[in-house]
């Protein structure tokens, strides 16, 4: 959540935090003036140079805000009524429940003994400002999200998601029940589950943050089910039955839905993403690897220009001064505010009715580091959106008070938007500041303060507090067409809680006669929540004049379509709907049943919307069954199959059917290939390659041996051509590398000698690397013998790739360790993470051999390396040489100035931390590792081992980024075991490639980046 901080982008760079490196004072609350004047190497009086910036009263702080014309602020609640607020929800009677989080930033203070609470705030005189507070839930560990339900609260307090309720009427929750457990939590408390949102599907949707977790239900219909990973996913649950599912996710702190249920997330440096699909659809087709669902919609991404008006923090000013005088390594510009997103949080789509109509549907996001609120308008872009800055040369809201931290927003019953201001002197994690200065900064400043503001237009008439708990069913139904999203959501939730079937007649009438598309949609959704959205009503709604309503009706039809032929026929006719979002939802929803008619509908969608990759994904998600029918129709369409999107989709279907290994489907593919004219031989070869490239070995052998069959001939010709190209030194290295990878379709005896001949120094690096990679696809002992024999002739980069191959098979690992023991491979070539993995290997032989080979190794000498390399900080570095070193040693995972690959963190802000800290993390990356940068070991069902960082994750697949820079996409169906190593993806041992001067050069380059 609050990792969102100015100058914290550097932290992701090296996947670690500095916790444990600094000695923090026993009493962080002591003022700088009371501390002794320190003795330090800078010759600076820190007590003078680091004056504490005083906090402001709520009224004076509010006066520091600058807003867009026509808007103003009002205090809704402030200290002493509330402190450290980070999330809130408002119940049906206007009572506000607020999470107070004093533990934030106290993880490094051994004396801190406080705890978090949830308070209930009431506005007893209905003047718009809360005046009464009581502790509703006491002594929580680290709560980060909450939602009102059935007179109580769902609360996320990792690792648990709990339900609390006051059943005695004394204002304190006495009922406490853990519903789900296993959510991840990191030490700094920056990546926990958050943002509980009520959806049109009558479920709560939750962002799992960065750390995910492996979840199991302790009560409800899934209490006996196996745990489910939500790493990189969202979480959806039914509050009545506690049935839960994973869905698309990807945000850090913040989740919002627009009026029609489209989701938006953000992370510290990425202000706006939309989730392009619901992962629950992808999960139906286990052989479909889904791309990342979170799509960036901010045109300038993290570099969206921000107009900060607050002054830089004193510690930044001092650091800049020290740099200018040469007393502290780094650029003298390092003390300036970034001017771009480094602390984006609390993304919200405005759904109220108090602001002018032009603001409805606007995207709002806070930046806690820059003390401001950014606003964007959303415009359609194909099936996605574009979020464009709405306010020219200024922010929607900014303040000169550097204590203001807009962490979240909430819609209010009066139609306005509440801004939750945690109000902290320091929002950066204490461990991320220059170690020399940290004890002179108010790390806990503001722990007893906090504000909640109302953002309202100048001309604003506040509604009275609601009392919806007393509303009748008919009154709640009427609220479903209210202009304010809070009223619609709350009425919908109450109707679902009560399960009062007396509401059904009024709901049916509203669903068919309301003048409001939103009213019709909410009425239909509430009927669905009462199991009363019957097929006939849905069929009529599919003709609604609003495309938005039709889209929702398509989704809601999934539950009953299988049992209603008229509804199915109506759904299938919507392939001709003139709205692409209706067709997009239809492509997903047709997967709720199977028939030849719906396969024909999916075929038509694939043809008419083939240019859109998202539409192709949606169609294929519905083809866990029926893929052969669709493939057969598409491959016989000569116009379609000769388009680029058409070929791509046919290959994707062939790949899926090869992996599924169903003989009836494979037969359809073979017939389709056989019917292709000779002029389309290349397409036939591509389809054969797709069919066999990831299919089980037995299926691959059968296909390769088709006697006289066209597919067998095409496979044979494909391999023969690849052999010729691979051996042809006159061809481009990239062409040869592609051909070499094709040789993985052959049997090892047929290509082993050729591949061995490509492992010579005279061959280009790309050719050698492709040969090593291809060798890894064969399960043959000769592969290990060959690689170990050639080891001494391999470059450092090729050794890394060869090591990945050797560690992918159990028997090869033993051969590798024996080579280390015999001295053919240096012990120093094996990094700590590998050794740690091997010591925990399931094979006892591997464990024993590892302990023997690496007994007394230098695993514990990282501190000595760091100490030795302090000399690099005193050398003058050369930026040009450093840039070349970056390309050679870092660009496999990082990208700067157009060079490299975006896998690890953004390095643009690296200089802000100070080069001594950068050096430490380069040399000792395992001091502490953030969850998203851990290494994992994956064992497939064929016994192959893949190690690396999880780069992307969907409902069906993982993309593993290996240490050698290559990637492996694995379906969950082929994963036997997945386990974290607990170590950073960034390996130790960079000092083996960089001497002191080279390190100084690299640091100089990193420090030069603007």
Secondary structure, 3 states (H helix, E strand, C coil): CCCCCCCCHHHHHCCECCCCCCCCCCCCCCCHHHCCCCCCCCCCCHHHHCCCCCCCCHHHHHHCEEECCCEEEEEEEECCCCCCEEEEEECCCCCEEEEECCCCCCCCCCCCCCCEEEEEEECCCCCCCCCEEEEEEEEECCCCEEEEECCEEEEEECCEEEEEECCCCCCCCCEEEEEEEEECCCCCCCCCCEEEEECCCCCEEEECCCCCEEEEECCCCCCCCCCEECCCEEEEECCCCCCEEEEECCCCCCEEECCCCCEEEEECCEEEEEECCCHHHHCCCCCCCCCCCEEECECCHHHCCCCCCCCCCHHHHHHHHHHHCCCCCCCCCCCCCCCCCCCEEEEEECCCCCCCHHHCCCEEEEECCCCEEEEEEEEEECCEEEEEECCCCCCCEEECCCCCCEEEEEECCCCCEEEEECCCCCCCCHHHCCCCCHHHCCCCCCCCCCEEEEEEECCCCCCCCCCHHHCCHHHHHHHCCCCCHHHHHHHHHHHHHHCCHHHHHHHHHHHHHCCCHHHHHHHHHHHHHCCCCCHHHHHHHCCCCCHHHHHHHHHHHHHCHHHCHHHHHHHHHHHHCCCHHHHHHHHHHHHHCCCHHHHHHHHHHHHHCCCCHHHHHHHHHCCCCCHHHHHHHHHCCHHHHCCHHHHHHHHHHHHHHHHHCCHHHHHHHHHHHHCCCHHHHHHHHHHHHHHHHCCCHHHHHHHHCCCCCHHHHHHHHHHHHHHHHHHCCCCCHHHHHHHHHHHHHCCHHHHHHHHHHCCCCCCCHHHHHHHHHHHCCCCCHHHHHHHHHHHHHCCHHHHHHHHHHHCCCHHHHHHHHHHHHHCCCCHHHCCHHHHHHHHCCCCHHHHHHHHHHCCCCCCCCHHHHHHHHHHHHHCCCCHHHHHHHHHHHCCCCCEECCEECCCCCCCCCHHHHCHHHHHHHHHCCCCCECHHHEEEEEEECCCCEEEEEEEEECCCEEEEECCCCCEEEEEHHHEEEEEEEEEECCCCCHHHCCCHHHHHHHHHHHHHCC
